[in-house]
Amino acid sequence: MEHLGQPKDPLIYLDVAIPDPNIEAPPKGAQKVPGYDPTSDFNAIRRFNKENWTDAQAKSLTKVILNLNPLQTDALGYHCKGELGKSLQDMIDALPLGNYGRVLHARSLGPLGYDVWLLKEATRNLGTNEMILIELILGRPAHEIRWLKTGYKLRYGKDLVDLIKSELSGTFEQCKYFLDKPPSTPYDAVDQAKVTADIEALNYAAKKKDELVFFDIFVNRSDRHLSAVIGGFSTQYKSLSRVVKKAFKGDVERALVYIVHRAKPKRDGRGIWQTAKLIGEHDEGRGDQGRSPDLPHRAGVVGPGEDQGGEGRVPEAVWEAA
C-alpha cells in the first residue's frame, strides 16, 4: 500500500506511540503487538450485556479499556473484527454507557482515529463546528498534521485540505494553510532579531486589526520561535492573548488565542483536556452537571473557566492512564 504520510514521520501522535495507519489488517490469530494477547480483554468485553447493565459493569469496562495503550487497543480492535465481524467501537457503542461512552469510544479509536472521527463529526450536519476544527488543526506539529491528513484520507477517501476549503470561508479559511504548509522544523534555533521583528509586526497589526499578519506569523514560524515571540511580546507590551481578544472577534479571535495558548512558554494547563478528572468525578458520583453531555469537555480553550462548547480529544494523561 502506498504510504500517504511522510516516510520519515515518527509514529507519534499527542506524544504517544500509534500504530501505522497504512499497515493492512494482520491475518486472523496473528500477534500484532509483541507480548500482548487480546483474547482475555476481548472475552471480558464480550461478557458485558446491555440487558443487565449496571454501574459496576461500566466501571469494569472502563478499567479494561483504560489499561490499554493505543497499540494494544488497535490490536484488540482487529481481534474483535476477526472474531465477531464488529469493531471495538461498535461493541462499546452498543452498550448503555452514558458519559462513559464518549470517553471509551475515543479510546477505542485511538488518538489519531478519534481526531479523524471528530473532523467528520464537525462537518457532518448543516453548519460547521469551527471550534473543533480550530483545536484539531491549528498549532499542531507538522508530523501530526500529516498523520491527520493520512488518517482522514484512509478512513473517508477524501482530502482533508479540500474539506477545510469547502467548509470555511473568508479570513478564517487561513486555517487551511496549516494543512498545506505546516512548519517542518518546530525546534529550530531562535533568531532574536527575527523574534523582535515579529513582535513589532504583531503589535502594529493589532492596532490595525489586521488578522492576516497574525495568521502569516503563526502559520510560518516554528514552535520555539512562536514561544519566544509570545514571551517577548508580553514583556514589552502586554499579554498577546489579551491583545488578540481586544482586536478581533468570533472564530478569528478564538483561533488566534488558541494558537497563542498552545505555543506560550508556560501553558498553565491551557489546552489540556480534563477527561481523566471527569472520569474520576463520575466514578465518585459527582458527574458534571450543566455542561455538554459529549465528553471529553474542552478545558481552557480561551482561558480557565471559559467553555467554548467544543468536544475534543482525550488527553495524553488519559491515553496513558492505568
Secondary structure as UniProt FT lines:
FT   TURN            7..8
FT   STRAND          12..13
FT   TURN            14..15
FT   STRAND          16..17
FT   TURN            21..22
FT   TURN            28..29
FT   TURN            34..35
FT   HELIX           39..47
FT   HELIX           50..52
FT   HELIX           55..66
FT   HELIX           70..84
FT   HELIX           88..93
FT   HELIX           99..122
FT   TURN            123..124
FT   HELIX           130..137
FT   TURN            138..139
FT   HELIX           142..156
FT   HELIX           160..167
FT   HELIX           170..175
FT   HELIX           176..180
FT   TURN            186..187
FT   HELIX           192..208
FT   HELIX           211..219
FT   HELIX           223..236
FT   HELIX           240..247
FT   HELIX           250..263
FT   TURN            268..271
FT   HELIX           275..283
FT   TURN            284..285
FT   TURN            289..290
FT   TURN            304..305
FT   HELIX           316..319
//
